[in-house]
């Protein structure tokens, strides 16, 4: 919260201390793992852009909204299956990555499943962004395929990779945004 930070050098010092504390804790908990840590990756110290807020929340920068549990992007509450807690209704269809990735991951899973023509029993797609990364380059992208019986996994893996490469393009995001704005995509 900005009222507790005197200047940019103090901000830099605090973020550095936080990073060091996280790395120290990680080395105590999981000493055999290589761990990296990034704090406020959207900061640009040279341009005097730092993640400081007046209230302590991102709501003052337009990242607000409160919805109920039933407002998942697919309209379902699925506690025994992977799901996102992101509520996409009312979010900006141009740059709210949670909305875009939720809708896209659903469409991608559906496309992979349909292209599998019965060879894929279940498909799960997870996309995770990071501040500062292009939307077409998720920080983490995971596609889980559960094949039907007696299926060559390499053949369905190829289907998934092709769908990912096709759907993670700038052109596809432009099309997705247009469809969201036109109300052509159901987001419950």
MARMI-758234 format. One record per residue: residue in one letter; residue number from 1; z, x, y of N, C-alpha, C in turn; chain. Coordinates in pm, 1 decimal, m for minus. Layout:
(rec "a" NUM (Z X Y) (Z X Y) (Z X Y) "A"),
...
END
This chain:
(rec "x" 1 (0.0 86.1 m117.1) (0.0 0.0 0.0) (0.0 90.0 122.3) "A"),
(rec "x" 2 (m90.1 63.2 214.4) (m117.6 154.4 325.6) (2.3 184.0 414.7) "A"),
(rec "x" 3 (94.9 89.6 429.3) (206.6 115.0 521.4) (299.1 226.1 471.3) "A"),
(rec "x" 4 (288.3 263.0 344.4) (372.3 368.7 289.1) (303.1 505.1 286.3) "A"),
(rec "x" 5 (179.7 512.9 330.9) (102.4 637.5 329.0) (77.2 681.4 472.5) "A"),
(rec "x" 6 (122.4 802.2 507.0) (110.0 849.9 645.3) (m33.2 885.5 682.3) "A"),
(rec "x" 7 (m103.9 953.9 592.0) (m237.2 1002.2 625.7) (m313.6 1036.1 497.9) "A"),
(rec "x" 8 (m436.7 1084.0 515.4) (m523.3 1113.5 401.0) (m464.1 1222.0 311.6) "A"),
(rec "x" 9 (m403.5 1323.4 369.8) (m349.7 1431.5 286.6) (m233.9 1381.8 199.1) "A"),
(rec "x" 10 (m152.7 1291.4 252.2) (m45.1 1235.4 170.7) (m103.2 1148.7 58.8) "A"),
(rec "x" 11 (m206.6 1072.2 90.9) (m274.2 990.2 m10.4) (m327.8 1078.8 m122.9) "A"),
(rec "x" 12 (m395.8 1186.5 m86.3) (m451.6 1279.3 m185.5) (m339.5 1338.9 m270.3) "A"),
(rec "x" 13 (m230.1 1373.9 m206.4) (m116.1 1430.2 m278.4) (m60.4 1329.7 m379.2) "A"),
(rec "x" 14 (m42.9 1205.0 m336.5) (11.5 1102.7 m426.6) (m82.2 1075.7 m544.9) "A"),
(rec "x" 15 (m210.6 1063.4 m517.7) (m303.4 1035.9 m628.5) (m307.3 1153.7 m725.0) "A"),
(rec "x" 16 (m295.8 1274.0 m673.2) (m291.7 1392.5 m758.7) (m164.8 1393.1 m844.1) "A"),
(rec "x" 17 (m52.5 1355.4 m784.7) (73.8 1349.1 m859.1) (67.4 1243.4 m969.6) "A"),
(rec "x" 18 (5.3 1130.5 m938.4) (m8.5 1024.0 m1038.5) (m94.0 1072.7 m1154.8) "A"),
(rec "x" 19 (m205.0 1137.3 m1122.7) (m293.4 1189.3 m1227.3) (m219.3 1289.6 m1315.1) "A"),
(rec "x" 20 (m146.6 1381.6 m1253.0) (m71.0 1481.2 m1329.2) (33.8 1414.7 m1418.3) "A"),
(rec "x" 21 (101.3 1312.2 m1366.1) (203.6 1242.3 m1444.2) (142.1 1172.2 m1565.4) "A"),
(rec "x" 22 (26.4 1109.9 m1545.8) (m41.6 1042.2 m1656.9) (m83.5 1143.9 m1762.8) "A"),
(rec "x" 23 (m141.0 1255.6 m1719.5) (m184.1 1358.6 m1814.5) (m65.1 1420.7 m1887.7) "A"),
(rec "x" 24 (45.1 1442.6 m1816.8) (165.8 1495.8 m1881.6) (218.9 1398.3 m1986.2) "A"),
(rec "x" 25 (223.6 1270.7 m1951.2) (270.4 1169.6 m2045.1) (179.3 1163.9 m2167.4) "A"),
(rec "x" 26 (49.5 1166.7 m2143.5) (m46.2 1162.3 m2254.5) (m28.8 1283.0 m2346.2) "A"),
(rec "x" 27 (m6.7 1401.0 m2288.8) (9.2 1520.5 m2372.7) (138.5 1514.2 m2454.1) "A"),
(rec "x" 28 (240.3 1444.0 m2403.4) (363.7 1425.2 m2480.4) (343.7 1325.3 m2594.2) "A"),
(rec "x" 29 (269.8 1218.8 m2565.9) (253.3 1111.4 m2663.9) (148.7 1146.3 m2769.7) "A"),
(rec "x" 30 (37.0 1202.5 m2724.4) (m72.9 1236.0 m2816.3) (m117.2 1380.6 m2791.4) "A"),
(rec "x" 31 (m34.9 1476.4 m2833.5) (m62.4 1616.5 m2800.5) (m191.3 1672.0 m2861.6) "A"),
(rec "x" 32 (m240.9 1611.5 m2967.4) (m360.2 1664.2 m3034.1) (m490.6 1606.7 m2980.9) "A"),
(rec "x" 33 (m484.1 1525.6 m2877.2) (m604.4 1461.7 m2823.7) (m639.3 1519.3 m2688.0) "A"),
(rec "x" 34 (m769.2 1529.8 m2661.4) (m815.8 1565.0 m2527.2) (m817.5 1437.4 m2444.4) "A"),
(rec "x" 35 (m750.0 1439.0 m2331.6) (m738.0 1320.0 m2248.1) (m788.0 1352.5 m2108.4) "A"),
(rec "x" 36 (m864.5 1260.7 m2052.8) (m904.5 1274.2 m1912.7) (m848.3 1154.7 m1837.2) "A"),
(rec "x" 37 (m829.1 1173.2 m1708.7) (m771.3 1067.6 m1626.4) (m838.9 1070.8 m1490.4) "A"),
(rec "x" 38 (m877.2 954.5 m1443.2) (m937.2 943.2 m1310.5) (m859.5 838.6 m1232.7) "A"),
(rec "x" 39 (m826.6 870.2 m1110.3) (m751.0 779.4 m1025.0) (m839.7 737.2 m908.0) "A"),
(rec "x" 40 (m852.7 607.6 m887.1) (m929.1 552.6 m774.3) (m1065.9 619.6 m761.2) "A"),
(rec "x" 41 (m1148.6 599.6 m862.0) (m1277.4 668.7 m867.7) (m1373.1 628.1 m756.3) "A"),
(rec "x" 42 (m1344.2 521.0 m686.1) (m1428.7 479.5 m574.0) (m1398.7 554.0 m445.0) "A"),
(rec "x" 43 (m1295.4 636.6 m445.8) (m1261.3 712.8 m325.1) (m1372.7 810.8 m289.4) "A"),
(rec "x" 44 (m1394.7 827.3 m159.4) (m1484.2 931.2 m108.1) (m1410.5 995.2 9.6) "A"),
(rec "x" 45 (m1332.6 1095.4 m21.3) (m1243.8 1157.2 77.8) (m1323.2 1213.2 195.6) "A"),
(rec "x" 46 (m1442.0 1271.2 167.3) (m1524.3 1328.1 275.0) (m1563.9 1223.0 378.0) "A"),
(rec "x" 47 (m1583.3 1098.8 332.4) (m1620.7 989.9 423.6) (m1499.4 906.8 466.0) "A"),
(rec "x" 48 (m1380.1 954.9 430.1) (m1255.3 887.6 464.6) (m1245.9 746.9 403.5) "A"),
(rec "x" 49 (m1300.2 733.6 282.6) (m1294.1 607.0 209.5) (m1193.2 624.2 96.5) "A"),
(rec "x" 50 (m1082.8 549.3 105.9) (m976.5 558.4 6.6) (m929.1 418.3 m28.9) "A"),
(rec "x" 51 (m879.7 403.0 m150.4) (m832.5 272.4 m195.6) (m692.6 248.1 m141.3) "A"),
(rec "x" 52 (m687.2 197.6 m21.1) (m561.4 160.0 42.8) (m569.2 12.8 79.4) "A"),
(rec "x" 53 (m462.6 m58.8 52.8) (m460.0 m200.7 86.3) (m339.4 m231.2 174.1) "A"),
(rec "x" 54 (m345.9 m342.5 240.8) (m233.1 m386.7 323.2) (m132.5 m461.6 236.6) "A"),
(rec "x" 55 (m183.9 m542.4 144.7) (m97.3 m629.0 64.3) (m62.7 m571.1 m72.0) "A"),
(rec "x" 56 (m138.6 m471.9 m116.3) (m116.9 m418.0 m249.4) (m206.0 m480.3 m354.6) "A"),
(rec "x" 57 (m296.7 m569.9 m313.5) (m389.3 m631.1 m408.3) (m532.1 m614.1 m358.5) "A"),
(rec "x" 58 (m625.8 m635.1 m449.2) (m766.4 m627.4 m410.1) (m815.8 m759.2 m351.0) "A"),
(rec "x" 59 (m729.6 m859.7 m342.4) (m770.0 m989.8 m288.3) (m818.1 m978.4 m144.4) "A"),
(rec "x" 60 (m763.1 m885.8 m68.4) (m803.0 m872.6 71.9) (m944.2 m817.0 87.7) "A"),
(rec "x" 61 (m1003.1 m768.6 m20.9) (m1139.7 m717.1 m16.4) (m1236.8 m813.1 m84.2) "A"),
(rec "x" 62 (m1196.5 m936.4 m103.7) (m1286.2 m1037.1 m159.8) (m1280.7 m1049.1 m310.3) "A"),
(rec "x" 63 (m1197.2 m971.0 m377.2) (m1186.4 m979.5 m522.4) (m1070.9 m1073.0 m555.7) "A"),
(rec "x" 64 (m1093.8 m1201.2 m533.6) (m986.5 m1296.7 m553.7) (m1033.7 m1410.2 m642.6) "A"),
(rec "x" 65 (m946.5 m1500.7 m667.9) (m979.6 m1616.0 m750.3) (m878.0 m1630.0 m860.8) "A"),
(rec "x" 66 (m843.8 m1753.0 m889.3) (m745.2 m1779.1 m992.3) (m794.7 m1898.2 m1071.9) "A"),
(rec "x" 67 (m803.2 m1881.3 m1200.8) (m852.5 m1988.8 m1286.0) (m766.2 m1997.2 m1410.7) "A"),
(rec "x" 68 (m783.6 m2103.3 m1483.1) (m703.1 m2123.5 m1602.5) (m757.5 m2052.2 m1724.2) "A"),
(rec "x" 69 (m679.1 m2059.8 m1833.3) (m715.8 m1988.7 m1955.6) (m843.3 m2042.0 m2019.6) "A"),
(rec "x" 70 (m877.5 m2166.2 m1994.8) (m995.0 m2224.5 m2058.1) (m1125.4 m2186.7 m1991.4) "A"),
(rec "x" 71 (m1118.1 m2106.4 m1889.1) (m1237.6 m2072.4 m1813.4) (m1302.1 m1941.9 m1859.6) "A"),
(rec "x" 72 (m1304.4 m1916.2 m1987.1) (m1374.0 m1798.5 m2038.7) (m1523.8 m1819.0 m2018.4) "A"),
(rec "x" 73 (m1598.3 m1711.0 m2019.8) (m1741.5 m1723.2 m1992.2) (m1813.8 m1806.6 m2096.7) "A"),
(rec "x" 74 (m1759.6 m1814.0 m2218.3) (m1824.0 m1896.1 m2320.5) (m1752.1 m2029.0 m2341.5) "A"),
(rec "x" 75 (m1646.6 m2055.5 m2262.9) (m1575.2 m2181.7 m2270.9) (m1475.0 m2191.3 m2384.8) "A"),
(rec "x" 76 (m1455.6 m2083.5 m2457.4) (m1368.4 m2086.9 m2574.2) (m1246.4 m1997.5 m2555.9) "A"),
(rec "x" 77 (m1136.8 m2036.0 m2616.4) (m1020.1 m1949.4 m2628.2) (m1015.8 m1907.8 m2775.2) "A"),
(rec "x" 78 (m1038.9 m1780.8 m2801.7) (m1054.5 m1733.3 m2939.1) (m955.3 m1620.7 m2968.2) "A"),
(rec "x" 79 (m828.4 m1653.2 m2993.7) (m728.4 m1547.7 m3010.3) (m746.9 m1459.7 m3133.4) "A"),
(rec "x" 80 (m820.9 m1503.5 m3231.5) (m840.2 m1422.9 m3352.3) (m975.1 m1352.0 m3354.8) "A"),
(rec "x" 81 (m1044.9 m1356.1 m3243.9) (m1173.1 m1286.7 m3231.8) (m1175.0 m1214.3 m3098.3) "A"),
(rec "x" 82 (m1260.1 m1113.5 m3086.3) (m1268.1 m1044.9 m2956.9) (m1307.0 m1142.3 m2845.9) "A"),
(rec "x" 83 (m1242.1 m1128.8 m2731.0) (m1275.9 m1212.5 m2615.9) (m1235.7 m1138.9 m2489.3) "A"),
(rec "x" 84 (m1297.0 m1177.2 m2381.5) (m1260.8 m1123.1 m2251.6) (m1166.4 m1219.8 m2182.8) "A"),
(rec "x" 85 (m1074.1 m1165.8 m2107.4) (m985.4 m1250.8 m2028.3) (m1044.4 m1277.8 m1891.3) "A"),
(rec "x" 86 (m1160.7 m1221.4 m1863.3) (m1227.9 m1241.5 m1734.6) (m1271.7 m1386.5 m1721.7) "A"),
(rec "x" 87 (m1238.7 m1446.9 m1611.5) (m1285.6 m1581.7 m1579.7) (m1401.6 m1567.0 m1481.6) "A"),
(rec "x" 88 (m1518.6 m1611.5 m1520.2) (m1638.5 m1581.2 m1442.0) (m1676.5 m1690.0 m1342.2) "A"),
(rec "x" 89 (m1624.5 m1810.3 m1359.3) (m1660.6 m1918.7 m1267.2) (m1618.5 m1884.4 m1125.1) "A"),
(rec "x" 90 (m1708.6 m1906.5 m1032.2) (m1678.9 m1882.3 m891.8) (m1691.2 m1737.6 m848.3) "A"),
(rec "x" 91 (m1717.8 m1647.6 m940.9) (m1731.5 m1506.2 m905.1) (m1873.6 m1480.5 m854.9) "A"),
(rec "x" 92 (m1887.1 m1379.3 m771.8) (m2014.3 m1344.5 m709.5) (m2116.0 m1300.9 m815.8) "A"),
(rec "x" 93 (m2229.8 m1370.3 m826.5) (m2328.9 m1335.7 m928.6) (m2413.4 m1213.2 m894.3) "A"),
(rec "x" 94 (m2394.5 m1158.2 m776.6) (m2471.9 m1040.6 m737.0) (m2401.5 m912.1 m777.7) "A"),
(rec "x" 95 (m2270.2 m904.5 m751.6) (m2205.1 m776.4 m775.8) (m2072.4 m784.0 m850.3) "A"),
(rec "x" 96 (m2033.5 m899.7 m902.0) (m1909.1 m905.3 m979.4) (m1941.2 m863.3 m1122.3) "A"),
(rec "x" 97 (m1909.2 m738.1 m1151.4) (m1950.1 m680.7 m1278.9) (m1885.3 m752.8 m1396.7) "A"),
(rec "x" 98 (m1765.1 m807.1 m1378.0) (m1701.8 m882.7 m1485.4) (m1782.4 m1005.1 m1523.4) "A"),
(rec "x" 99 (m1833.4 m1074.0 m1424.1) (m1917.2 m1191.3 m1449.3) (m2047.4 m1148.7 m1517.1) "A"),
(rec "x" 100 (m2113.6 m1049.8 m1459.9) (m2243.0 m1006.3 m1512.1) (m2231.3 m952.0 m1654.5) "A"),
(rec "x" 101 (m2132.2 m866.8 m1679.5) (m2116.5 m809.4 m1813.0) (m2076.1 m915.3 m1915.8) "A"),
(rec "x" 102 (m1993.4 m1012.7 m1877.4) (m1955.4 m1117.7 m1971.3) (m2076.0 m1199.6 m2013.5) "A"),
(rec "x" 103 (m2153.8 m1241.5 m1916.5) (m2272.0 m1321.6 m1947.8) (m2372.3 m1238.0 m2026.7) "A"),
(rec "x" 104 (m2395.1 m1115.1 m1982.0) (m2492.3 m1029.3 m2049.9) (m2449.0 m998.1 m2192.9) "A"),
(rec "x" 105 (m2321.3 m970.0 m2214.6) (m2278.0 m937.1 m2350.4) (m2295.3 m1056.3 m2443.8) "A"),
(rec "x" 106 (m2272.7 m1177.4 m2392.6) (m2295.1 m1297.3 m2473.7) (m2443.2 m1312.2 m2506.4) "A"),
(rec "x" 107 (m2527.7 m1295.3 m2405.0) (m2672.2 m1306.9 m2427.9) (m2721.9 m1198.0 m2522.5) "A"),
(rec "x" 108 (m2668.2 m1077.3 m2507.8) (m2710.9 m967.0 m2593.1) (m2668.9 m991.8 m2738.2) "A"),
(rec "x" 109 (m2546.8 m1037.4 m2758.6) (m2500.3 m1066.9 m2894.6) (m2586.3 m1175.7 m2958.3) "A"),
(rec "x" 110 (m2617.9 m1278.3 m2879.7) (m2702.2 m1387.0 m2930.2) (m2841.7 m1334.9 m2967.7) "A"),
(rec "x" 111 (m2899.5 m1251.8 m2880.9) (m3033.0 m1195.7 m2906.4) (m3033.6 m1109.6 m3032.9) "A"),
(rec "x" 112 (m2933.6 m1025.1 m3047.7) (m2925.0 m939.1 m3166.4) (m2911.7 m1024.5 m3291.8) "A"),
(rec "x" 113 (m2825.2 m1124.5 m3286.2) (m2804.0 m1213.1 m3400.5) (m2933.8 m1283.4 m3439.5) "A"),
(rec "x" 114 (m3005.1 m1337.2 m3339.6) (m3130.0 m1408.6 m3367.1) (m3238.4 m1314.8 m3419.4) "A"),
(rec "x" 115 (m3248.5 m1196.1 m3362.6) (m3348.3 m1099.3 m3409.0) (m3319.4 m1054.3 m3552.4) "A"),
(rec "x" 116 (m3192.4 m1059.8 m3591.1) (m3154.9 m1020.6 m3726.9) (m3205.3 m1115.5 m3833.5) "A"),
(rec "x" 117 (m3245.1 m1235.1 m3795.5) (m3304.7 m1334.5 m3885.4) (m3226.8 m1349.7 m4016.3) "A"),
(rec "x" 118 (m3095.2 m1366.0 m4003.4) (m3012.9 m1387.6 m4121.9) (m2953.7 m1261.5 m4182.1) "A"),
(rec "x" 119 (m2999.3 m1145.2 m4137.7) (m2945.0 m1019.7 m4190.3) (m2812.8 m980.8 m4124.1) "A"),
(rec "x" 120 (m2777.9 m1048.1 m4015.1) (m2654.3 m1017.6 m3942.9) (m2563.1 m1139.8 m3950.5) "A"),
(rec "x" 121 (m2443.3 m1120.8 m4004.4) (m2348.2 m1231.7 m4016.0) (m2276.5 m1257.0 m3883.7) "A"),
(rec "x" 122 (m2237.2 m1150.1 m3815.1) (m2167.0 m1162.8 m3687.1) (m2204.2 m1045.3 m3597.6) "A"),
(rec "x" 123 (m2201.8 m1070.5 m3467.1) (m2232.1 m967.1 m3367.6) (m2133.3 m978.5 m3252.6) "A"),
(rec "x" 124 (m2078.3 m864.9 m3211.0) (m1987.9 m859.9 m3095.6) (m2035.8 m749.8 m3002.2) "A"),
(rec "x" 125 (m2047.8 m781.9 m2874.7) (m2089.3 m683.7 m2774.4) (m1979.4 m673.3 m2669.8) "A"),
(rec "x" 126 (m1937.8 m550.5 m2641.9) (m1836.1 m524.9 m2539.6) (m1893.3 m426.7 m2438.4) "A"),
(rec "x" 127 (m1885.5 m462.8 m2311.5) (m1931.6 m376.6 m2202.5) (m1815.9 m355.2 m2106.0) "A"),
(rec "x" 128 (m1793.9 m231.2 m2067.8) (m1685.6 m197.9 m1975.7) (m1740.9 m112.7 m1863.1) "A"),
(rec "x" 129 (m1712.4 m153.7 m1741.6) (m1762.2 m81.7 m1624.1) (m1658.7 17.3 m1574.0) "A"),
(rec "x" 130 (m1701.1 96.8 m1479.0) (m1611.4 185.4 m1406.0) (m1659.6 189.2 m1262.7) "A"),
(rec "x" 131 (m1567.0 182.5 m1169.8) (m1603.5 187.0 m1028.1) (m1687.5 310.9 m1002.5) "A"),
(rec "x" 132 (m1798.3 291.1 m933.0) (m1886.0 401.6 m897.4) (m2001.2 424.1 m993.5) "A"),
(rec "x" 133 (m1996.7 364.6 m1111.7) (m2106.6 379.8 m1208.1) (m2211.6 272.2 m1182.1) "A"),
(rec "x" 134 (m2338.1 305.2 m1202.5) (m2442.2 201.8 m1191.1) (m2418.0 92.2 m1294.9) "A"),
(rec "x" 135 (m2450.4 m29.3 m1258.6) (m2426.3 m141.9 m1349.1) (m2507.5 m128.9 m1477.5) "A"),
(rec "x" 136 (m2619.0 m58.9 m1472.4) (m2702.3 m39.7 m1591.2) (m2649.7 71.5 m1681.3) "A"),
(rec "x" 137 (m2538.2 132.7 m1643.1) (m2480.2 243.6 m1719.0) (m2331.7 216.7 m1741.6) "A"),
(rec "x" 138 (m2298.6 127.5 m1835.8) (m2157.4 96.5 m1857.2) (m2079.4 219.9 m1901.5) "A"),
(rec "x" 139 (m1953.0 223.5 m1862.7) (m1866.6 334.4 m1902.0) (m1849.0 333.8 m2053.3) "A"),
(rec "x" 140 (m1831.2 212.7 m2107.8) (m1822.0 195.6 m2252.4) (m1912.3 79.4 m2291.4) "A"),
(rec "x" 141 (m1992.9 101.1 m2392.7) (m2075.9 m4.9 m2450.1) (m2054.8 m0.7 m2600.8) "A"),
(rec "x" 142 (m2015.6 m113.1 m2657.7) (m1986.9 m118.7 m2800.4) (m2055.0 m240.9 m2860.0) "A"),
(rec "x" 143 (m2129.1 m217.8 m2965.5) (m2190.4 m328.4 m3039.2) (m2138.5 m321.5 m3182.0) "A"),
(rec "x" 144 (m2072.4 m428.7 m3224.4) (m2019.6 m436.4 m3360.3) (m2107.0 m532.6 m3439.3) "A"),
(rec "x" 145 (m2157.8 m485.3 m3550.9) (m2243.4 m566.7 m3636.8) (m2175.8 m586.6 m3771.7) "A"),
(rec "x" 146 (m2170.6 m708.9 m3815.9) (m2123.4 m738.1 m3950.5) (m2245.6 m787.4 m4027.4) "A"),
(rec "x" 147 (m2295.4 m704.5 m4117.9) (m2419.0 m740.6 m4187.2) (m2396.6 m846.8 m4294.3) "A"),
(rec "x" 148 (m2502.9 m919.3 m4321.9) (m2501.9 m1009.0 m4436.9) (m2500.7 m920.8 m4562.4) "A"),
(rec "x" 149 (m2478.8 m981.8 m4676.5) (m2472.1 m903.3 m4800.5) (m2606.2 m837.8 m4831.7) "A"),
(rec "x" 150 (m2598.2 m717.1 m4886.1) (m2715.0 m641.9 m4933.9) (m2818.8 m616.5 m4825.3) "A"),
(rec "x" 151 (m2773.3 m585.5 m4705.3) (m2864.4 m558.9 m4593.9) (m2859.5 m410.4 m4560.6) "A"),
(rec "x" 152 (m2974.6 m354.1 m4532.2) (m2983.7 m214.8 m4488.0) (m2928.6 m206.8 m4345.9) "A"),
(rec "x" 153 (m2816.0 m137.4 m4330.0) (m2751.1 m132.7 m4199.3) (m2839.6 m67.0 m4094.3) "A"),
(rec "x" 154 (m2917.8 32.4 m4131.5) (m3003.2 101.5 m4034.0) (m3103.4 5.9 m3969.4) "A"),
(rec "x" 155 (m3150.8 m92.2 m4044.7) (m3248.6 m186.3 m3988.2) (m3184.5 m275.9 m3882.0) "A"),
(rec "x" 156 (m3062.0 m320.4 m3905.0) (m2998.1 m405.0 m3803.5) (m2944.4 m321.2 m3687.4) "A"),
(rec "x" 157 (m2910.4 m197.3 m3715.2) (m2868.7 m106.2 m3607.6) (m2984.7 m85.3 m3510.4) "A"),
(rec "x" 158 (m3105.1 m74.1 m3564.2) (m3224.4 m57.5 m3479.7) (m3244.2 m180.4 m3391.0) "A"),
(rec "x" 159 (m3224.2 m298.2 m3445.6) (m3236.2 m422.3 m3368.1) (m3137.2 m420.9 m3252.2) "A"),
(rec "x" 160 (m3013.2 m381.9 m3280.2) (m2909.2 m378.4 m3176.7) (m2943.0 m277.3 m3068.0) "A"),
(rec "x" 161 (m2986.2 m159.2 m3106.9) (m3020.6 m56.1 m3007.9) (m3136.7 m99.4 m2919.5) "A"),
(rec "x" 162 (m3236.8 m163.0 m2978.8) (m3351.6 m209.8 m2900.2) (m3309.7 m319.5 m2801.9) "A"),
(rec "x" 163 (m3225.2 m410.9 m2845.6) (m3177.5 m517.1 m2756.2) (m3098.0 m457.0 m2641.0) "A"),
(rec "x" 164 (m3012.6 m361.4 m2671.5) (m2933.2 m296.1 m2566.8) (m3024.3 m228.2 m2465.3) "A"),
(rec "x" 165 (m3119.4 m149.4 m2513.5) (m3209.3 m77.0 m2422.5) (m3290.9 m172.4 m2335.9) "A"),
(rec "x" 166 (m3332.5 m284.5 m2391.0) (m3412.0 m382.0 m2316.7) (m3328.3 m457.7 m2214.1) "A"),
(rec "x" 167 (m3206.5 m492.1 m2252.1) (m3126.0 m580.4 m2167.4) (m3041.7 m507.1 m2063.0) "A"),
(rec "x" 168 (m3024.7 m376.7 m2075.7) (m2944.3 m301.7 m1978.1) (m3030.9 m241.4 m1867.5) "A"),
(rec "x" 169 (m3144.8 m300.5 m1840.6) (m3234.3 m249.0 m1736.9) (m3206.1 m315.5 m1602.5) "A"),
(rec "x" 170 (m3246.2 m248.0 m1497.8) (m3231.9 m303.2 m1362.5) (m3305.9 m436.5 m1352.2) "A"),
(rec "x" 171 (m3424.0 m442.6 m1411.1) (m3505.0 m564.6 m1405.7) (m3433.0 m681.9 m1472.7) "A"),
(rec "x" 172 (m3367.4 m655.3 m1584.4) (m3296.0 m762.7 m1652.6) (m3176.5 m810.4 m1570.5) "A"),
(rec "x" 173 (m3108.0 m718.0 m1502.3) (m2995.9 m759.7 m1417.1) (m3044.9 m843.2 m1299.2) "A"),
(rec "x" 174 (m3159.2 m807.9 m1242.9) (m3216.9 m887.9 m1133.9) (m3247.0 m1028.8 m1184.7) "A"),
(rec "x" 175 (m3307.3 m1036.8 m1303.1) (m3337.8 m1166.9 m1363.0) (m3210.0 m1245.3 m1392.4) "A"),
(rec "x" 176 (m3108.6 m1179.0 m1445.9) (m2981.5 m1245.7 m1475.8) (m2918.7 m1301.3 m1348.5) "A"),
(rec "x" 177 (m2919.1 m1223.9 m1242.3) (m2863.4 m1270.7 m1114.7) (m2937.8 m1394.7 m1065.3) "A"),
(rec "x" 178 (m3070.3 m1391.5 m1073.6) (m3150.4 m1506.7 m1030.0) (m3116.6 m1630.3 m1112.3) "A"),
(rec "x" 179 (m3103.8 m1612.7 m1243.3) (m3071.9 m1725.9 m1330.3) (m2931.6 m1780.3 m1302.3) "A"),
(rec "x" 180 (m2837.0 m1690.9 m1273.1) (m2701.4 m1736.1 m1238.6) (m2701.8 m1815.3 m1108.6) "A"),
(rec "x" 181 (m2771.3 m1764.2 m1007.8) (m2777.8 m1832.0 m877.8) (m2845.4 m1967.9 m890.7) "A"),
(rec "x" 182 (m2948.7 m1975.4 m974.4) (m3021.4 m2101.1 m993.6) (m2944.4 m2199.9 m1082.5) "A"),
(rec "x" 183 (m2832.4 m2157.3 m1137.2) (m2753.9 m2245.1 m1223.7) (m2812.7 m2261.8 m1362.0) "A"),
(rec "x" 184 (m2896.6 m2167.6 m1403.9) (m2962.6 m2177.0 m1533.6) (m2877.9 m2120.8 m1647.3) "A"),
(rec "x" 185 (m2766.1 m2056.9 m1614.1) (m2679.1 m1997.3 m1715.0) (m2545.5 m2069.6 m1711.4) "A"),
(rec "x" 186 (m2504.5 m2122.2 m1825.1) (m2376.9 m2193.3 m1831.4) (m2263.3 m2092.1 m1839.0) "A"),
(rec "x" 187 (m2167.3 m2105.2 m1747.0) (m2051.6 m2015.2 m1746.4) (m1920.5 m2092.6 m1753.0) "A"),
(rec "x" 188 (m1928.1 m2219.9 m1785.2) (m1812.3 m2307.5 m1800.6) (m1728.2 m2300.6 m1678.0) "A"),
END
